[in-house]
Amino acid sequence: NDVETIAFDSFGAEWVTDIVKQLKLKNVTSHTADYGSLPNLDHVNTHHDVVFPWNGTTSGVRVPHGEWVKKDRKGLTICDATSAAFAMELPWDKLDVVTWSWQKVLGGEAGHGMIALSPRAVERLQSYTPAWPLPKIFRLTKGGKLIEGIFVGETINTPSMLCVADALDGLAWAESIGGLKGLIARTTANFATIEAWVEKADWVDFLAIDREIRSPTSVCLKIIAPWFTSLDDAGRQTAVKDLVSTLEAEKIAFDIASYRDAPAGLRIWCGATVETSDLEALTPWLDWAYGEISRNKAAA
C-alpha cells in the first residue's frame, strides 16, 4: 500500500525516518509542519495507510478530531496515541492500530505500552507478509493466523510483574475518579489553569497559536519577551536553562524545559495524575523565576 505520514513534532519525525530511511518503503507522502503547527489534514489520503501521532508530546500540538479520516477508507490508520490515550477523546472507530504508553496519563512505568487493533488491522496482519524480517516481539501472527493469546494475557517475553501491578493500580485509581471521563476532566482542568495564567502573563505564550490544536497534556510554551526573542538559539537555550535551574534550586519544578529538539521554552505536564492545585501553586513561581532571569540578563 501507499503510505502517508503526518509529523509535527520530533517523535512523529522519527516515524517518518523509520518508514523512509529504515524500512525504505516506496510511495511515501509526508505531511509535515513546524513546531506549534499542524499540517492540513484535509490533504491526507486515508485510502492509503496513514502513520501519525495523535499528540505531539514535544510540540504541544494535537490532532483535534478524526473528521478527516474517511469512514470508507481503504487504508489503515496507524496512530501513536502516547500522551493522548486516557486524556482526550479518541475516535476509535476511525483508528485501526493504536499504541499508547502506561507511563503518560496513568503515571505508570516507562518502557511498557499497549496496542489495540481493529478488525481491518487484523485482516491485514493475516493476509500480508512483509518482505523484511521481524523480531520475535513484533510477530503477531503464526501460520497466517493472529496469535490471539497475546491479547488475553499470554506473554512472548515476561514483563516486570511489579510494573504490571503498578499499571493495574493506575487503572483502579482511574476507575475511582470516574474512569475515562474523570481522567479527561482532570486533564482539562489542569490545562485550563495554565491557559488562564498564560492569558495574564506578558512574557509567555503557547507554542501552538491555534487553540483548537493545543495539547492539554504536554503543554509547550514559548517566551515572547523582546529581550529573549532577540537572542540567538544558543542564548535562548541558556536563558531557559537558567530559568529552569532557578526553579529546581527552590524545589518548585523539575525537568520543565522544552524537549531538546524543540524551540527553547517550557514544557509542563498537565496529565490526569497532576493535581490542579499544584499547577495553581506553580504559576506564581514561574513568574518569579522569569523575573529573576530577566533582571539578571538586563544587569549583564
Buried (B, 14 or more C-beta within 10 A) or exposed (E): EBBBBBBBBBBBBBBBEEBBEEBEBEEBBBBEBEBBBBBEBEEBBBBBBBBBBBBBBBBBBBBBEBEBBBEEBEBBBBBBBBBBBBBBEBBEEBBBBBBBBBBBBBBBBEEBBEEBBBEBBBBBBBEEEEEEEEEEEEEBBEEEEBBEEBEEEEEBEEEEEEBBEBBEEBBEBBEEEEEBEBBBEBBBBBBBBBBEBBEEBEBBBBBBEEEEBBBBBBBBBBBEBEBBEEBEEEBBBBBBEBBBEBBBEEEBBEEBBBBEEBBBBBBBBBBBBBEBEEBBEBBEBBBBBBEBBBEEBEEE
